[in-house]
Amino acid sequence: MIPTIHETPPVTQTPPPIGSVPSADPLTARYLAELPALLESDYGKWIVYTDDGLRKIAKTKTELYLYCLDVLKLKEEHFILRYIEPDPGPDVESMYLYR
């Protein structure tokens, strides 16, 4: 007896609305929650979130990166940098690893 093969239709996912993507990282979750307002006020800029709740916006990633390392004396694992743009979807963390 030959088993019957059932084809399942391809899964098409609709991206979730901006700001609603769950994240295991609380800093990324905060960014995504604030994203709708950020798009209106600071689209195209960079934002940093730190473990202690700091949030700072600047025109360049380098400016924020140096601020965190040199001024705040933070290690890289204690802050995230994000470019303010429409939500890229559930892979938001991986998209910024090499930016």
N, CA, C and O of each residue as an XYZ file, in Angstrom:
396
protein
N       0.839     -1.174      0.000
C       0.000      0.000      0.000
C       0.890      1.245      0.000
O       1.797      1.370      0.822
N       0.624      2.147     -0.915
C       1.395      3.384     -1.040
C       0.715      4.466     -0.206
O      -0.484      4.706     -0.347
N       1.490      5.118      0.665
C       0.865      6.170      1.479
C       0.440      7.355      0.619
O       1.087      7.690     -0.373
N      -0.633      7.964      1.013
C      -1.131      9.132      0.312
C      -0.326     10.355      0.735
O      -0.079     10.573      1.921
N       0.072     11.139     -0.241
C       0.819     12.362      0.044
C      -0.159     13.521      0.013
O      -0.845     13.758     -0.982
N      -0.204     14.218      1.101
C      -1.081     15.381      1.185
C      -0.240     16.631      1.033
O       0.667     16.884      1.826
N      -0.537     17.387      0.043
C       0.174     18.642     -0.131
C      -0.536     19.719      0.666
O      -1.758     19.860      0.618
N       0.252     20.461      1.389
C      -0.330     21.576      2.120
C      -0.037     22.847      1.351
O       1.064     23.020      0.828
N      -0.998     23.723      1.278
C      -0.759     24.972      0.539
C       0.336     25.783      1.234
O       0.496     25.693      2.451
N       1.077     26.560      0.480
C       2.125     27.367      1.102
C       1.514     28.352      2.107
O       0.433     28.906      1.905
N       2.238     28.533      3.164
C       1.780     29.451      4.201
C       2.164     30.862      3.794
O       3.336     31.169      3.572
N       1.170     31.696      3.703
C       1.447     33.102      3.418
C       1.167     33.877      4.687
O       0.064     33.835      5.232
N       2.164     34.571      5.139
C       2.007     35.316      6.379
C       1.863     36.792      6.074
O       2.592     37.360      5.261
N       0.922     37.379      6.736
C       0.758     38.814      6.655
C       1.613     39.416      7.754
O       1.492     39.016      8.911
N       2.482     40.378      7.419
C       3.301     40.948      8.474
C       2.439     41.618      9.534
O       1.421     42.233      9.217
N       2.848     41.498     10.786
C       2.082     42.137     11.846
C       2.157     43.649     11.737
O       3.074     44.179     11.110
N       1.210     44.350     12.336
C       1.236     45.810     12.278
C       2.495     46.366     12.944
O       3.083     45.729     13.818
N       2.893     47.548     12.521
C       4.062     48.207     13.094
C       3.899     48.301     14.602
O       2.839     48.667     15.110
N       4.974     47.963     15.306
C       4.978     48.087     16.752
C       4.402     46.894     17.483
O       4.328     46.914     18.712
N       3.985     45.838     16.762
C       3.344     44.722     17.446
C       4.175     43.439     17.418
O       3.694     42.401     17.872
N       5.396     43.474     16.903
C       6.220     42.278     16.813
C       6.783     41.948     18.193
O       7.485     42.768     18.785
N       6.481     40.749     18.715
C       7.036     40.387     20.017
C       8.536     40.142     19.894
O       9.015     39.727     18.839
N       9.259     40.392     20.942
C      10.699     40.194     20.920
C      11.161     39.643     22.256
O      10.653     40.027     23.309
N      12.125     38.743     22.203
C      12.700     38.200     23.430
C      13.589     39.240     24.097
O      13.824     39.173     25.303
N      14.076     40.182     23.337
C      14.958     41.226     23.853
C      14.117     42.423     24.293
O      13.425     43.019     23.468
N      14.162     42.786     25.580
C      13.321     43.895     26.050
C      13.654     45.243     25.405
O      12.767     46.081     25.246
N      14.915     45.462     25.034
C      15.275     46.725     24.397
C      14.695     46.811     22.992
O      14.213     47.867     22.582
N      14.737     45.716     22.258
C      14.136     45.690     20.928
C      12.615     45.797     21.042
O      11.981     46.461     20.222
N      12.032     45.160     22.037
C      10.588     45.266     22.246
C      10.196     46.722     22.513
O       9.163     47.190     22.035
N      11.014     47.421     23.266
C      10.725     48.832     23.553
C      10.804     49.658     22.265
O       9.954     50.512     22.011
N      11.838     49.392     21.457
C      11.974     50.084     20.170
C      10.735     49.854     19.300
O      10.181     50.797     18.736
N      10.314     48.610     19.199
C       9.168     48.288     18.352
C       7.883     48.922     18.874
O       7.028     49.337     18.093
N       7.751     48.994     20.185
C       6.559     49.624     20.764
C       6.534     51.122     20.478
O       5.463     51.696     20.277
N       7.695     51.756     20.457
C       7.781     53.195     20.226
C       7.880     53.560     18.745
O       7.800     54.736     18.387
N       8.051     52.561     17.891
C       8.306     52.810     16.476
C       7.264     53.691     15.779
O       7.656     54.588     15.032
N       5.974     53.488     15.980
C       5.015     54.350     15.275
C       5.247     55.844     15.560
O       5.212     56.660     14.638
N       5.478     56.196     16.801
C       5.724     57.602     17.148
C       7.074     58.072     16.614
O       7.210     59.211     16.168
N       8.066     57.192     16.661
C       9.397     57.555     16.154
C       9.371     57.833     14.658
O      10.067     58.728     14.177
N       8.568     57.067     13.920
C       8.477     57.276     12.476
C       7.938     58.660     12.145
O       8.313     59.255     11.135
N       7.068     59.163     12.989
C       6.508     60.496     12.762
C       7.481     61.605     13.125
O       7.516     62.643     12.465
N       8.266     61.391     14.166
C       9.116     62.482     14.657
C      10.585     62.387     14.255
O      11.254     63.414     14.131
N      11.101     61.170     14.049
C      12.547     61.026     13.851
C      12.916     60.016     12.761
O      13.956     59.364     12.847
N      12.074     59.888     11.747
C      12.345     58.943     10.659
C      13.717     59.226     10.043
O      14.059     60.377      9.772
N      14.501     58.158      9.824
C      15.801     58.298      9.179
C      16.946     58.616     10.129
O      18.081     58.801      9.690
N      16.664     58.680     11.409
C      17.717     58.906     12.402
C      18.001     57.594     13.117
O      17.354     56.579     12.860
N      18.970     57.628     14.009
C      19.347     56.468     14.808
C      18.895     56.684     16.245
O      18.830     57.814     16.730
N      18.582     55.573     16.920
C      18.188     55.645     18.324
C      18.946     54.571     19.096
O      19.222     53.490     18.575
N      19.275     54.883     20.330
C      19.925     53.914     21.204
C      19.060     53.735     22.446
O      18.484     54.688     22.973
N      18.988     52.494     22.892
C      18.340     52.154     24.156
C      19.376     51.445     25.013
O      20.099     50.573     24.532
N      19.443     51.821     26.274
C      20.372     51.172     27.193
C      19.596     50.383     28.239
O      18.398     50.590     28.433
N      20.301     49.473     28.910
C      19.675     48.660     29.949
C      19.069     49.505     31.064
O      18.075     49.110     31.673
N      19.657     50.659     31.333
C      19.160     51.486     32.440
C      18.057     52.458     32.013
O      17.685     53.350     32.775
N      17.537     52.284     30.800
C      16.383     53.063     30.374
C      16.683     54.299     29.548
O      15.757     54.991     29.125
N      17.959     54.598     29.306
C      18.298     55.769     28.499
C      17.839     55.565     27.069
O      17.907     54.462     26.528
N      17.381     56.622     26.480
C      16.988     56.617     25.076
C      17.517     57.909     24.483
O      17.188     58.995     24.959
N      18.337     57.795     23.444
C      18.923     58.976     22.814
C      18.819     58.827     21.305
O      18.940     57.720     20.781
N      18.596     59.931     20.603
C      18.444     59.935     19.153
C      19.540     60.811     18.548
O      19.878     61.860     19.095
N      20.095     60.370     17.409
C      21.126     61.139     16.713
C      21.028     60.860     15.220
O      20.311     59.957     14.788
N      21.761     61.651     14.440
C      21.741     61.481     12.979
C      22.584     60.303     12.518
O      22.313     59.729     11.463
N      23.621     59.926     13.302
C      24.498     58.848     12.853
C      24.624     57.747     13.897
O      24.530     57.983     15.101
N      24.836     56.558     13.402
C      25.061     55.396     14.265
C      26.370     55.566     15.031
O      26.452     55.235     16.214
N      27.383     56.080     14.355
C      28.696     56.258     14.977
C      28.617     57.177     16.185
O      29.217     56.897     17.224
N      27.883     58.267     16.053
C      27.735     59.210     17.167
C      27.163     58.519     18.406
O      27.665     58.715     19.513
N      26.121     57.717     18.225
C      25.513     57.023     19.352
C      26.406     55.920     19.897
O      26.491     55.720     21.109
N      27.062     55.216     19.009
C      27.944     54.127     19.411
C      29.080     54.665     20.285
O      29.370     54.115     21.348
N      29.710     55.731     19.832
C      30.800     56.328     20.612
C      30.289     56.924     21.920
O      30.981     56.872     22.937
N      29.097     57.483     21.900
C      28.492     58.020     23.116
C      28.349     56.912     24.166
O      28.696     57.099     25.332
N      27.838     55.772     23.737
C      27.645     54.665     24.674
C      28.975     54.112     25.194
O      29.112     53.832     26.385
N      29.943     53.959     24.305
C      31.221     53.389     24.711
C      32.098     54.371     25.476
O      32.652     54.027     26.521
N      32.228     55.591     24.963
C      33.170     56.553     25.537
C      32.595     57.392     26.674
O      33.270     57.628     27.676
N      31.367     57.835     26.522
C      30.774     58.714     27.539
C      30.122     57.893     28.654
O      30.379     58.124     29.836
N      29.284     56.943     28.271
C      28.579     56.149     29.273
C      29.385     54.964     29.779
O      29.048     54.372     30.804
N      30.453     54.614     29.061
C      31.334     53.490     29.438
C      30.573     52.163     29.493
O      30.796     51.342     30.383
N      29.678     51.970     28.534
C      28.888     50.744     28.474
C      29.564     49.706     27.598
O      30.293     50.053     26.668
N      29.329     48.445     27.886
C      29.754     47.363     27.010
C      28.648     47.167     25.973
O      27.494     47.522     26.212
N      29.008     46.605     24.834
C      28.063     46.468     23.728
C      26.803     45.682     24.095
O      25.739     45.922     23.523
N      26.910     44.762     25.028
C      25.730     43.964     25.377
C      24.720     44.727     26.247
O      23.673     44.182     26.597
N      25.027     45.973     26.594
C      24.141     46.751     27.451
C      23.413     47.872     26.713
O      22.817     48.747     27.342
N      23.461     47.847     25.387
C      22.700     48.819     24.605
C      22.425     48.268     23.215
O      23.112     47.364     22.739
N      21.400     48.833     22.570
C      21.117     48.489     21.179
C      20.983     49.782     20.383
O      20.524     50.802     20.897
N      21.384     49.719     19.149
C      21.231     50.826     18.206
C      20.263     50.375     17.122
O      20.359     49.259     16.611
N      19.335     51.250     16.781
C      18.380     50.927     15.728
C      18.206     52.130     14.815
O      18.224     53.277     15.261
N      18.036     51.846     13.531
C      17.744     52.871     12.543
C      16.235     53.021     12.504
O      15.518     52.024     12.417
N      15.746     54.237     12.566
C      14.310     54.471     12.621
C      13.747     54.423     11.200
O      13.904     55.353     10.409
N      13.086     53.304     10.913
C      12.477     53.041      9.618
C      11.286     52.127      9.848
O      11.146     51.572     10.938
N      10.423     51.955      8.854
C       9.284     51.057      9.052
C       9.744     49.667      9.483
O      10.805     49.193      9.079
N       8.934     49.034     10.302
C       9.249     47.735     10.890
C       9.555     46.697      9.815
O       8.718     46.441      8.949
N      10.763     46.089      9.861
C      11.114     45.086      8.863
C      10.507     43.715      9.130
O      10.682     42.813      8.312
N       9.814     43.525     10.222
C       9.174     42.252     10.514
C       9.848     41.488     11.627
O      10.647     42.048     12.378
N       9.527     40.193     11.737
C       9.971     39.410     12.883
C      11.479     39.191     12.974
O      11.966     38.807     14.037
N      12.228     39.418     11.909
C      13.670     39.216     11.956
C      14.414     40.503     12.259
O      15.554     40.667     11.825
N      13.804     41.414     12.987
C      14.401     42.728     13.234
C      15.773     42.625     13.879
O      16.669     43.396     13.534
N      15.962     41.693     14.804
C      17.252     41.592     15.471
C      18.367     41.237     14.489
O      19.445     41.831     14.522
N      18.098     40.265     13.615
C      19.138     39.813     12.695
C      19.461     40.846     11.630
O      20.578     40.860     11.112
N      18.521     41.705     11.291
C      18.767     42.698     10.237
C      19.767     43.763     10.660
O      20.380     44.410      9.811
N      19.933     43.947     11.944
C      20.798     45.031     12.406
C      22.161     44.562     12.844
O      22.966     45.374     13.302
N      22.448     43.291     12.723
C      23.746     42.793     13.172
C      24.895     43.366     12.343
O      25.985     43.581     12.873
N      24.674     43.610     11.082
C      25.757     44.028     10.208
C      25.559     45.397      9.620
O      26.250     45.741      8.662
N      24.654     46.198     10.139
C      24.357     47.508      9.593
C      25.433     48.495      9.953
O      25.351     49.663      9.575
